[in-house]
Amino acid sequence: MKIKKAIIPAAGLGTRVLPASKALPKEMLPIVDKPAIQYIVEEAVNSGITDILIITNRGKGVIEDHFDHSLELEHMLRKKGNTEMLNTLIDTANLANIYYIRQRETRGLGDAVLRAKEFVGDEPFAVLYGDDVIVGDVPATKELCEVYEKYGKSVVGVKTVPDELLTKYCSLKVDKVGDNLFDVSDMIEKPKITEKFSNYSVLGRCVLDSEIFGILEKTPLGAGNELQLTDAMKVLARDGKMMATEFSGKRYDMGNKLGILKANVEVALEHKEIGEDFKTYLKEIVKEL
């Protein structure tokens, strides 16, 4: 079954990047010349997704504005004959069918996903975490969708995480079944090192069967006194209904100051407009280090 729907949880408070995120949602922080969330939406669209639900909260209306038409700005660009930028803005407003719902209280990723139950219905769907931008030749979500369509099981996107960071993520019990492909039989959220199954962790992407909603409704609050999506996915894993694939792209943590800087530097180096000039600039800066 083709995956046509996706949800993007974007209700986090962005405390790790304060004060920048005090008035500007962290999802709108730029990577060179586009906000982070546009990279995520474009990834979904390039993976065949047509309908996207962005889960926001108070103070994030600017996200809705970004993916809407700006008639005054478009009129000004048209009047000045700036066709290239005009088309860029129009294309951004027409990327997909984008809907919005508010998570009035920040009660965890599982709670955010559960709020999409009516939007999703009984279809499988993708989840693209709002903190995670993944850049690569093949969209990460597309790689996950292809696994779901072949095997008919929920699938998570993974990378290996070093021990010192694993306690901030989750740990998966995996058995390799192919190149970059695993069966998942268990998982644990924010484990102690002595509790880890492996260094494979879910990083920002998953494709889930709609049965996850019924599981979430029965799942007690977990780490941080929040409804953890990992705790619900663990049920699927233990039932033999979960796989993992190590996506090929590079992931940037946009809820982290260093992650934001890395994303800007590495994307800028490949940018068709400024890449060469920026490379020259960096070479001069490095000489002074």
Backbone bond lengths (Angstrom), bond angles and torsions (degrees), N, CA, C in turn:
res aa  C-N    CA-C-N  psi(-1)  N-CA   C-N-CA  omega(-1)  CA-C   N-CA-C  phi
1 M - - - 1.471 - - 1.526 109.86 -
2 K 1.318 117.56 129.21 1.453 122.22 -179.69 1.533 110.90 -70.34
3 I 1.326 115.38 139.29 1.458 121.22 178.00 1.528 108.20 -87.90
4 K 1.312 116.97 119.97 1.462 121.55 -177.74 1.531 113.40 -117.95
5 K 1.332 116.69 -12.01 1.465 120.22 -177.02 1.526 110.65 -118.74
6 A 1.319 114.77 147.21 1.465 120.53 177.61 1.517 109.45 -144.23
7 I 1.313 115.42 151.36 1.462 119.90 172.48 1.527 108.12 -122.05
8 I 1.321 114.74 144.43 1.467 121.79 178.05 1.530 107.56 -122.90
9 P 1.320 118.56 101.79 1.465 120.34 175.82 1.524 109.59 -69.65
10 A 1.315 116.82 119.85 1.467 121.35 -177.23 1.524 109.96 -137.76
11 A 1.335 115.42 41.13 1.461 119.73 -175.61 1.521 112.90 -104.69
12 G 1.331 117.51 0.97 1.460 120.26 -178.49 1.518 112.52 -64.41
13 L 1.327 115.55 156.28 1.465 121.03 -174.47 1.528 112.99 -85.19
14 G 1.323 117.92 -14.30 1.462 120.38 177.46 1.513 114.21 68.47
15 T 1.336 117.25 34.40 1.465 120.22 -175.51 1.522 112.90 -65.10
16 R 1.339 117.66 -24.57 1.467 120.09 -177.85 1.524 112.53 -74.55
17 V 1.333 117.42 -14.06 1.463 119.30 -179.71 1.528 111.76 -120.74
18 L 1.326 116.52 23.48 1.465 120.05 171.26 1.530 109.12 -65.64
19 P 1.354 118.93 149.13 1.466 126.87 4.31 1.535 114.41 -87.57
20 A 1.341 117.88 1.39 1.466 119.57 -177.22 1.523 112.05 -58.36
21 S 1.345 116.69 -33.24 1.461 120.73 -175.23 1.529 113.29 -92.83
22 K 1.325 117.65 8.97 1.468 120.34 -179.33 1.526 111.37 -64.87
23 A 1.327 116.99 -45.32 1.463 121.43 -178.91 1.515 112.74 -112.31
24 L 1.337 117.06 -17.64 1.462 121.59 -179.46 1.527 108.81 -116.58
25 P 1.338 118.71 121.41 1.464 119.92 179.00 1.523 110.81 -55.82
26 K 1.334 116.26 139.63 1.467 119.02 -178.13 1.521 111.56 -59.75
27 E 1.324 117.03 -26.50 1.466 120.60 178.47 1.523 112.04 -66.93
28 M 1.344 116.44 -17.54 1.457 120.79 179.98 1.530 112.27 -99.02
29 L 1.320 117.66 1.37 1.458 119.14 175.74 1.528 108.72 -64.19
30 P 1.321 117.72 135.51 1.470 119.76 -172.18 1.517 113.68 -79.62
31 I 1.325 114.61 146.96 1.454 122.39 162.66 1.522 104.59 -111.62
32 V 1.313 115.56 101.12 1.468 125.54 -172.46 1.531 109.89 61.89
33 D 1.350 118.38 -88.72 1.459 119.19 -174.46 1.529 113.73 -128.67
34 K 1.343 116.99 14.13 1.461 120.78 176.73 1.515 109.01 -135.72
35 P 1.334 117.82 141.91 1.462 119.30 176.09 1.519 110.99 -67.47
36 A 1.312 115.66 151.90 1.460 121.53 -175.95 1.524 111.99 -53.53
37 I 1.327 116.90 -42.40 1.458 118.73 -175.24 1.527 112.54 -66.57
38 Q 1.336 118.29 -23.60 1.464 119.51 176.88 1.528 110.74 -68.14
39 Y 1.328 117.11 -37.16 1.468 119.75 175.31 1.535 110.12 -59.50
40 I 1.323 116.35 -39.73 1.461 121.09 -177.83 1.529 110.66 -69.38
41 V 1.340 116.64 -44.40 1.462 120.51 178.34 1.528 110.16 -63.33
42 E 1.316 117.19 -42.99 1.466 120.27 179.34 1.529 111.37 -62.99
43 E 1.323 116.82 -37.33 1.470 120.21 176.06 1.523 110.92 -60.66
44 A 1.331 115.77 -44.51 1.460 119.78 178.83 1.526 110.93 -60.94
45 V 1.317 116.27 -47.11 1.471 121.12 -179.07 1.524 110.71 -61.82
46 N 1.326 116.64 -42.87 1.460 120.99 -179.92 1.529 112.65 -71.04
47 S 1.328 115.84 -6.66 1.467 121.20 176.37 1.522 111.97 -100.09
48 G 1.331 116.65 3.72 1.458 120.53 178.71 1.510 114.59 97.29
49 I 1.342 117.54 5.07 1.466 121.54 179.33 1.533 109.15 -75.88
50 T 1.338 116.22 136.03 1.466 120.84 178.88 1.528 113.12 -113.15
51 D 1.335 117.42 -23.59 1.468 121.77 -175.91 1.519 109.26 -127.67
52 I 1.338 115.93 124.27 1.465 121.24 -174.73 1.522 109.46 -126.86
53 L 1.333 116.07 131.88 1.458 122.03 173.40 1.520 108.43 -109.83
54 I 1.333 116.24 118.54 1.465 121.09 176.88 1.522 108.05 -100.10
55 I 1.323 115.54 124.29 1.464 121.02 -177.72 1.526 108.04 -97.84
56 T 1.317 116.32 115.52 1.455 121.66 -174.68 1.531 109.53 -118.30
57 N 1.314 115.40 -172.12 1.463 120.76 168.73 1.522 108.71 -147.41
58 R 1.304 115.75 -169.33 1.462 121.24 -175.37 1.531 111.38 -55.45
59 G 1.336 116.42 135.41 1.453 121.08 175.21 1.516 114.74 89.53
60 K 1.338 117.34 7.52 1.459 119.39 -177.20 1.530 112.62 -114.98
61 G 1.324 116.33 23.41 1.458 120.09 178.34 1.513 113.53 -61.59
62 V 1.329 117.31 -21.22 1.464 120.86 179.61 1.534 110.90 -63.55
63 I 1.335 117.53 -25.88 1.467 120.31 176.33 1.526 109.39 -65.14
64 E 1.325 116.64 -44.27 1.460 120.75 177.59 1.525 110.56 -62.28
65 D 1.326 115.93 -41.88 1.469 119.69 -180.00 1.528 110.80 -61.77
66 H 1.311 116.60 -37.64 1.465 119.99 -176.14 1.523 111.96 -62.91
67 F 1.341 116.71 -37.91 1.462 120.06 -177.78 1.532 112.92 -94.78
68 D 1.325 115.82 15.26 1.464 121.84 177.24 1.532 108.30 -108.22
69 H 1.314 115.85 166.80 1.467 120.01 174.23 1.528 109.69 -73.49
70 S 1.322 116.51 143.73 1.452 122.88 171.78 1.519 106.40 -114.76
71 L 1.326 115.79 91.77 1.460 120.44 -170.27 1.528 112.47 -61.17
72 E 1.344 116.09 -39.42 1.458 119.07 -178.97 1.524 110.64 -65.90
73 L 1.332 116.96 -44.50 1.455 121.30 -179.72 1.530 110.60 -66.53
74 E 1.320 117.00 -41.58 1.464 120.16 178.91 1.526 110.90 -64.51
75 H 1.330 116.23 -38.53 1.467 120.46 178.11 1.533 110.26 -63.76
76 M 1.339 116.29 -42.75 1.465 120.38 -179.56 1.527 110.82 -63.42
77 L 1.336 116.98 -43.73 1.471 120.78 -179.96 1.526 111.41 -65.86
78 R 1.325 115.07 -38.44 1.470 119.64 178.23 1.533 110.11 -64.60
79 K 1.326 116.24 -41.14 1.453 121.74 -179.43 1.529 110.97 -65.21
80 K 1.343 116.85 -36.52 1.461 121.50 -179.37 1.521 112.48 -83.18
81 G 1.333 116.39 -7.24 1.456 119.81 179.94 1.513 114.30 77.14
82 N 1.336 117.30 19.09 1.469 121.90 179.21 1.525 108.58 -85.02
83 T 1.324 115.46 72.93 1.464 121.37 -173.21 1.522 112.57 -65.25
84 E 1.319 117.49 -37.61 1.466 120.50 -176.72 1.528 111.37 -62.63
85 M 1.323 117.67 -49.50 1.457 120.36 179.46 1.522 111.36 -69.32
86 L 1.321 117.31 -35.88 1.461 121.05 176.77 1.524 110.19 -58.55
87 N 1.320 116.44 -47.20 1.467 120.13 -179.94 1.520 111.67 -65.46
88 T 1.334 116.46 -34.13 1.468 120.21 177.66 1.528 110.71 -62.78
89 L 1.328 116.43 -44.61 1.465 120.29 179.97 1.530 111.63 -67.19
90 I 1.312 116.75 -40.83 1.469 120.44 179.42 1.531 110.18 -65.23
91 D 1.325 116.63 -41.83 1.467 120.53 178.20 1.524 111.34 -62.26
92 T 1.333 116.88 -39.25 1.465 120.96 178.95 1.525 110.80 -62.64
93 A 1.324 116.58 -39.85 1.469 120.73 -179.30 1.531 112.34 -72.65
94 N 1.326 116.80 -15.93 1.466 120.52 -176.47 1.528 113.01 -115.72
95 L 1.316 117.34 21.16 1.459 120.65 -175.92 1.528 112.61 -60.54
96 A 1.323 116.19 -43.99 1.471 120.74 -175.16 1.521 108.35 -162.71
97 N 1.335 115.51 176.33 1.464 120.48 169.67 1.520 106.83 -80.67
98 I 1.327 117.34 105.56 1.463 121.17 -174.88 1.521 109.87 -110.06
99 Y 1.332 114.61 129.51 1.462 122.28 -178.61 1.530 107.96 -122.06
100 Y 1.331 115.43 163.55 1.462 120.26 -176.06 1.517 110.40 -137.54
101 I 1.342 114.97 145.47 1.455 121.44 172.59 1.522 106.95 -145.79
102 R 1.327 116.94 148.99 1.462 120.22 -178.03 1.531 111.05 -98.72
103 Q 1.325 114.15 138.27 1.461 121.25 168.05 1.529 105.38 -96.70
104 R 1.307 117.07 99.82 1.469 120.58 -169.46 1.524 112.54 -65.17
105 E 1.328 116.90 -31.05 1.456 121.44 173.78 1.517 108.01 -122.49
106 T 1.335 116.27 138.44 1.459 120.06 178.12 1.516 108.19 -80.49
107 R 1.335 115.54 95.80 1.469 121.08 -173.69 1.523 112.57 -117.47
108 G 1.329 116.38 23.06 1.447 119.55 175.19 1.513 113.95 107.27
109 L 1.325 114.97 161.80 1.462 121.68 -177.80 1.526 111.48 -64.39
110 G 1.332 116.21 -36.78 1.464 119.45 178.84 1.511 112.09 -62.27
111 D 1.327 116.55 -39.67 1.461 120.74 178.29 1.527 110.55 -66.60
112 A 1.327 116.59 -39.58 1.470 120.06 177.87 1.523 110.91 -61.64
113 V 1.324 116.88 -45.29 1.468 120.89 179.60 1.524 110.72 -64.32
114 L 1.309 117.24 -40.08 1.465 120.96 -178.97 1.524 111.50 -61.15
115 R 1.313 117.39 -30.19 1.464 120.97 179.55 1.534 112.26 -69.30
116 A 1.322 116.40 -11.75 1.467 120.31 179.15 1.526 112.47 -92.65
117 K 1.310 118.34 6.49 1.463 122.03 -173.91 1.525 111.99 -56.21
118 E 1.306 117.46 -47.48 1.462 120.67 -178.00 1.526 110.97 -67.67
119 F 1.320 116.92 -38.09 1.466 121.66 178.95 1.527 110.91 -63.70
120 V 1.309 117.18 -42.11 1.463 121.97 -174.88 1.522 112.13 -77.56
121 G 1.344 116.67 -40.80 1.465 119.43 -174.53 1.513 110.47 69.00
122 D 1.333 117.34 -136.28 1.467 120.47 -177.44 1.528 112.39 -104.20
123 E 1.338 117.51 23.31 1.458 122.02 -179.77 1.535 111.15 -95.53
124 P 1.320 117.82 153.48 1.470 119.42 167.89 1.526 108.80 -68.98
125 F 1.315 117.10 156.00 1.462 120.25 -175.14 1.518 110.09 -151.38
126 A 1.328 115.21 159.02 1.464 121.61 176.87 1.517 110.04 -99.56
127 V 1.330 115.61 148.71 1.466 122.29 172.19 1.517 107.41 -120.66
128 L 1.334 116.20 122.88 1.464 122.17 177.65 1.524 107.33 -117.08
129 Y 1.315 116.81 108.97 1.453 121.21 -174.78 1.527 109.73 -63.74
130 G 1.331 115.93 136.12 1.458 120.71 -175.33 1.513 115.19 -68.70
131 D 1.350 117.60 -16.21 1.466 121.04 179.39 1.527 112.52 -85.94
132 D 1.324 116.94 -14.23 1.456 120.33 -167.00 1.528 112.29 -112.37
133 V 1.322 115.80 114.35 1.460 121.92 171.78 1.528 107.17 -101.22
134 I 1.337 116.27 128.14 1.460 121.17 179.59 1.523 107.90 -119.66
135 V 1.320 115.64 121.90 1.464 121.87 -177.18 1.525 109.14 -113.19
136 G 1.325 116.08 128.09 1.457 119.68 179.36 1.507 111.43 -170.19
137 D 1.324 116.23 172.21 1.463 120.67 -179.78 1.525 111.67 -67.02
138 V 1.340 116.97 -33.66 1.464 122.53 178.14 1.523 108.13 -115.13
139 P 1.335 119.08 129.30 1.464 119.91 179.43 1.528 111.22 -57.98
140 A 1.334 116.49 132.83 1.463 120.45 -178.62 1.523 111.36 -59.20
141 T 1.325 117.01 -41.25 1.462 120.35 -179.41 1.523 111.39 -62.49
142 K 1.315 116.87 -35.83 1.466 120.48 177.40 1.522 110.77 -62.87
143 E 1.336 116.69 -40.66 1.462 120.62 178.43 1.521 110.78 -60.93
144 L 1.341 117.12 -40.49 1.462 120.81 179.02 1.523 111.37 -69.64
145 C 1.336 115.74 -41.93 1.471 119.36 -179.62 1.528 111.00 -60.83
146 E 1.317 116.61 -38.28 1.459 119.85 -179.85 1.522 111.31 -64.64
147 V 1.335 116.98 -35.95 1.470 120.20 177.07 1.527 109.95 -67.23
148 Y 1.335 116.79 -44.51 1.470 119.36 178.96 1.521 111.23 -60.85
149 E 1.319 115.62 -44.89 1.466 119.60 -177.20 1.524 112.06 -65.62
150 K 1.325 117.63 -27.96 1.462 121.00 179.69 1.521 112.40 -82.91
151 Y 1.345 116.86 -41.74 1.463 120.54 -171.62 1.532 113.84 -106.53
152 G 1.341 117.79 -16.11 1.458 120.05 178.70 1.515 114.28 70.80
153 K 1.341 117.51 22.66 1.462 121.89 179.38 1.524 109.66 -120.82
154 S 1.338 115.93 152.57 1.457 119.55 172.48 1.524 108.53 -59.53
155 V 1.335 115.76 150.13 1.464 119.60 -175.38 1.523 110.15 -143.49
156 V 1.315 115.96 140.67 1.465 120.97 178.69 1.515 109.32 -115.28
157 G 1.330 116.28 148.84 1.455 122.15 175.87 1.516 109.36 -90.76
158 V 1.325 117.63 128.68 1.460 120.65 -173.07 1.523 111.95 -129.98
159 K 1.317 113.50 159.44 1.463 124.39 167.08 1.531 106.41 -143.55
160 T 1.336 116.50 162.76 1.458 118.99 173.84 1.523 108.85 -80.40
161 V 1.323 114.74 142.29 1.458 122.91 -178.11 1.524 108.02 -124.51
162 P 1.330 119.38 132.90 1.471 120.64 179.51 1.527 111.97 -64.88
163 D 1.313 115.85 155.38 1.468 121.14 -176.44 1.520 112.69 -52.12
164 E 1.330 116.62 -40.30 1.468 119.16 -174.77 1.531 112.85 -66.84
165 L 1.349 117.23 -17.87 1.465 120.69 178.15 1.519 112.99 -106.98
166 L 1.325 116.62 -15.58 1.461 120.31 -172.71 1.524 112.36 -60.57
167 T 1.313 117.92 -32.11 1.464 121.57 -178.40 1.534 112.15 -66.88
168 K 1.341 116.64 -12.71 1.468 120.07 177.61 1.535 111.56 -94.58
169 Y 1.325 116.33 -8.89 1.463 120.66 -176.22 1.529 109.16 -118.91
170 C 1.324 117.32 -136.60 1.454 120.95 175.11 1.518 108.21 -136.13
171 S 1.320 115.98 165.44 1.458 121.59 -179.09 1.522 108.64 -124.43
172 L 1.348 115.99 134.76 1.467 121.17 -175.74 1.526 111.02 -111.03
173 K 1.316 116.04 141.50 1.460 122.94 170.96 1.525 106.54 -92.05
174 V 1.328 116.73 114.12 1.459 120.39 -170.97 1.523 111.90 -128.27
175 D 1.325 114.09 153.92 1.458 122.82 170.55 1.518 107.38 -129.61
176 K 1.333 116.53 124.84 1.461 120.83 -176.52 1.520 110.67 -70.46
177 V 1.347 116.13 132.65 1.469 120.92 179.19 1.530 111.52 -122.88
178 G 1.323 117.29 -4.22 1.461 120.70 -179.54 1.506 109.84 178.67
179 D 1.330 117.13 -177.81 1.463 120.76 178.26 1.530 109.81 -60.73
180 N 1.333 115.11 118.49 1.473 121.65 178.37 1.527 113.04 58.22
181 L 1.330 118.49 22.68 1.459 122.18 -176.59 1.522 110.08 -129.86
182 F 1.333 116.16 135.70 1.457 121.39 -174.49 1.528 110.54 -139.65
183 D 1.330 115.54 150.81 1.457 121.55 161.88 1.514 107.58 -86.66
184 V 1.334 116.92 140.14 1.464 121.50 178.63 1.527 107.89 -112.97
185 S 1.327 116.78 124.98 1.463 120.23 -178.12 1.525 113.41 -111.77
186 D 1.357 117.26 -10.88 1.464 119.72 177.45 1.518 108.41 -167.11
187 M 1.314 116.90 163.91 1.467 122.10 176.44 1.511 109.33 -159.13
188 I 1.321 115.46 158.27 1.457 120.83 179.01 1.519 108.96 -141.31
189 E 1.326 116.41 137.22 1.461 122.69 -179.24 1.516 110.09 -87.47
190 K 1.346 116.11 134.04 1.463 123.46 176.34 1.541 111.63 44.83
191 P 1.319 117.03 61.28 1.469 119.69 -175.41 1.533 112.47 -77.48
192 K 1.329 115.41 156.54 1.455 120.03 162.43 1.530 106.20 -72.80
193 I 1.306 117.09 153.70 1.465 119.95 -178.08 1.523 111.00 -57.17
194 T 1.331 116.78 -34.73 1.468 120.14 179.36 1.526 112.19 -70.10
195 E 1.346 117.67 -12.75 1.465 121.35 -178.46 1.526 112.76 -100.91
196 K 1.318 117.96 -7.24 1.464 120.34 -171.38 1.528 111.47 -65.70
197 F 1.347 115.39 145.99 1.460 121.87 173.21 1.527 110.74 -89.35
198 S 1.335 115.99 -40.79 1.459 123.05 179.56 1.519 106.89 -162.28
199 N 1.321 116.39 -179.93 1.458 119.77 176.00 1.521 112.49 -94.01
200 Y 1.329 116.86 7.39 1.456 120.19 173.85 1.527 109.17 -79.33
201 S 1.327 114.97 131.49 1.459 120.88 -178.67 1.520 110.09 -136.16
202 V 1.329 116.62 149.81 1.465 121.73 175.92 1.524 108.20 -72.05
203 L 1.336 116.08 124.57 1.463 120.04 -178.68 1.521 110.61 -126.34
204 G 1.305 115.19 82.01 1.447 120.09 163.09 1.512 119.62 90.08
205 R 1.341 119.06 -8.85 1.463 119.75 -177.21 1.524 111.37 -143.07
206 C 1.321 116.55 140.40 1.459 121.22 170.37 1.521 109.37 -156.43
207 V 1.314 115.35 155.72 1.460 123.05 172.72 1.525 106.07 -121.24
208 L 1.317 116.39 124.22 1.458 120.96 -170.92 1.516 112.29 -123.64
209 D 1.311 114.66 145.57 1.455 120.42 170.99 1.522 108.28 -76.04
210 S 1.317 116.67 151.02 1.477 120.28 -176.03 1.530 113.10 -64.74
211 E 1.322 118.53 -12.94 1.463 119.57 178.15 1.526 111.50 -65.18
212 I 1.332 117.57 -13.47 1.456 120.52 178.67 1.525 111.70 -60.74
213 F 1.336 117.55 -28.04 1.467 120.13 -178.26 1.533 111.29 -65.87
214 G 1.332 117.00 -44.44 1.459 120.09 177.60 1.516 111.87 -62.42
215 I 1.330 115.92 -35.86 1.465 119.91 177.84 1.527 110.43 -68.62
216 L 1.330 116.97 -44.09 1.465 120.57 179.39 1.525 111.99 -59.67
217 E 1.309 116.42 -37.89 1.465 119.87 -179.27 1.523 112.41 -64.38
218 K 1.327 117.07 -21.30 1.467 121.26 -179.50 1.525 112.50 -104.99
219 T 1.327 116.75 -0.50 1.460 120.49 -175.09 1.526 110.91 -86.18
220 P 1.332 118.69 126.47 1.469 120.58 177.43 1.525 110.85 -72.40
221 L 1.322 116.17 162.34 1.457 120.64 176.78 1.526 109.47 -61.68
222 G 1.332 114.98 142.76 1.454 119.71 -176.53 1.507 112.65 -119.18
223 A 1.341 117.04 -134.59 1.462 122.35 -177.27 1.522 110.97 -54.49
224 G 1.338 115.77 135.71 1.458 120.75 -179.50 1.507 113.68 71.04
225 N 1.336 116.63 13.92 1.472 122.15 -177.15 1.524 111.09 58.20
226 E 1.344 115.76 35.84 1.455 122.79 179.32 1.520 110.32 -121.54
227 L 1.321 115.47 160.91 1.462 120.69 176.55 1.528 107.42 -81.27
228 Q 1.324 116.32 109.54 1.457 122.03 -173.56 1.525 110.69 -92.95
229 L 1.323 115.98 126.19 1.464 120.59 176.70 1.527 110.63 -61.46
230 T 1.336 116.62 -35.74 1.463 120.53 179.44 1.523 111.55 -58.59
231 D 1.340 117.40 -38.81 1.463 120.34 -179.42 1.523 111.21 -63.41
232 A 1.329 117.36 -34.57 1.469 120.64 177.76 1.528 110.70 -76.64
233 M 1.340 117.19 -41.09 1.459 119.86 179.00 1.524 111.19 -63.91
234 K 1.334 116.46 -28.22 1.463 121.00 178.15 1.524 111.09 -59.31
235 V 1.327 116.75 -34.74 1.464 120.93 178.17 1.529 109.93 -63.81
236 L 1.330 116.77 -44.33 1.465 120.63 176.77 1.523 110.63 -60.94
237 A 1.335 116.18 -43.03 1.463 120.63 -178.72 1.526 110.96 -61.43
238 R 1.309 116.69 -45.71 1.467 120.36 -177.84 1.522 112.18 -69.04
239 D 1.331 116.08 -20.66 1.471 120.79 176.59 1.523 112.35 -90.34
240 G 1.342 117.07 4.32 1.460 120.65 179.67 1.514 114.13 75.77
241 K 1.328 116.78 26.43 1.459 121.66 -175.87 1.529 113.22 -115.59
242 M 1.333 116.40 23.61 1.458 119.72 -175.55 1.519 110.61 -134.24
243 M 1.336 115.68 136.50 1.454 122.25 173.46 1.521 109.19 -127.10
244 A 1.316 116.00 169.42 1.461 121.52 176.78 1.513 109.05 -138.18
245 T 1.323 115.68 146.51 1.460 120.31 173.39 1.521 108.53 -132.99
246 E 1.323 115.86 137.28 1.456 120.53 177.35 1.520 108.18 -84.14
247 F 1.327 116.21 104.46 1.464 120.26 -175.04 1.527 110.15 -67.00
248 S 1.321 115.14 155.02 1.465 120.43 -171.70 1.526 113.75 -86.58
249 G 1.328 118.07 -21.02 1.458 120.75 -176.71 1.517 113.48 -76.39
250 K 1.325 116.08 174.92 1.465 122.08 177.22 1.511 109.64 -101.67
251 R 1.314 116.04 132.15 1.458 121.70 -175.98 1.526 110.92 -100.45
252 Y 1.331 114.83 135.13 1.455 121.56 176.54 1.525 108.89 -116.97
253 D 1.328 116.01 130.35 1.462 121.85 178.87 1.529 108.35 -86.67
254 M 1.336 116.10 103.88 1.457 120.59 -176.61 1.526 112.70 -84.47
255 G 1.331 116.49 4.74 1.455 120.19 171.52 1.516 111.10 -99.26
256 N 1.327 115.56 13.13 1.453 122.67 -174.09 1.531 108.99 -131.85
257 K 1.310 118.45 131.50 1.467 121.60 -174.98 1.525 112.34 -58.96
258 L 1.330 116.65 -43.65 1.458 119.56 179.92 1.530 110.52 -67.70
259 G 1.329 116.81 -37.47 1.461 120.32 177.72 1.524 111.79 -61.97
260 I 1.313 117.04 -39.58 1.464 121.61 178.64 1.528 110.45 -64.05
261 L 1.336 116.16 -43.86 1.460 119.96 179.79 1.527 111.30 -65.32
262 K 1.331 117.27 -42.88 1.469 120.43 178.29 1.523 110.99 -60.39
263 A 1.331 116.14 -43.65 1.463 120.04 -179.50 1.520 110.82 -60.73
264 N 1.311 116.64 -44.93 1.469 120.06 -178.29 1.524 111.72 -65.53
265 V 1.318 117.60 -42.49 1.459 120.27 -178.74 1.526 110.46 -66.26
266 E 1.335 116.53 -48.49 1.468 119.44 -172.89 1.522 112.31 -73.42
267 V 1.320 117.60 -35.17 1.464 119.74 175.65 1.522 110.19 -70.92
268 A 1.333 117.24 -39.20 1.466 120.74 179.25 1.522 111.63 -60.60
269 L 1.329 116.97 -36.66 1.470 120.09 -179.14 1.523 112.05 -63.82
270 E 1.327 116.87 -25.78 1.463 121.19 -179.38 1.532 112.75 -100.83
271 H 1.317 116.61 0.63 1.465 121.42 -174.60 1.531 110.00 -71.42
272 K 1.320 116.61 129.38 1.468 120.51 -174.42 1.526 113.03 -65.37
273 E 1.324 117.40 -25.76 1.464 120.27 -176.84 1.520 112.65 -87.99
274 I 1.323 117.36 -41.30 1.474 120.09 -172.46 1.524 113.65 -119.44
275 G 1.330 118.03 -2.23 1.455 121.46 -171.87 1.518 114.79 -53.51
276 E 1.317 118.26 -50.92 1.462 121.49 -176.44 1.525 111.99 -67.01
277 D 1.338 116.21 -42.20 1.464 119.30 178.54 1.522 110.79 -65.05
278 F 1.332 116.44 -38.35 1.465 120.20 -179.47 1.531 110.36 -68.15
279 K 1.319 116.30 -37.87 1.472 120.65 177.86 1.529 110.10 -61.59
280 T 1.329 116.00 -43.67 1.461 120.45 178.07 1.523 110.82 -61.35
281 Y 1.336 115.99 -42.97 1.458 121.56 178.94 1.530 111.05 -60.94
282 L 1.328 116.76 -45.66 1.467 120.53 -178.56 1.532 111.03 -62.41
283 K 1.312 116.55 -40.52 1.469 119.88 -179.96 1.529 110.55 -60.30
284 E 1.322 116.81 -37.83 1.455 120.15 177.53 1.514 111.89 -69.48
285 I 1.327 116.65 -40.27 1.469 120.94 179.13 1.532 110.96 -64.11
286 V 1.340 115.84 -41.92 1.474 120.69 -177.20 1.533 110.48 -61.51
287 K 1.302 117.66 -32.62 1.465 120.98 179.41 1.533 112.00 -60.46
288 E 1.322 115.68 -26.06 1.462 120.47 -176.02 1.520 112.59 -91.06
289 L 1.323 117.69 -5.50 1.467 119.80 -177.25 1.527 112.09 -78.93
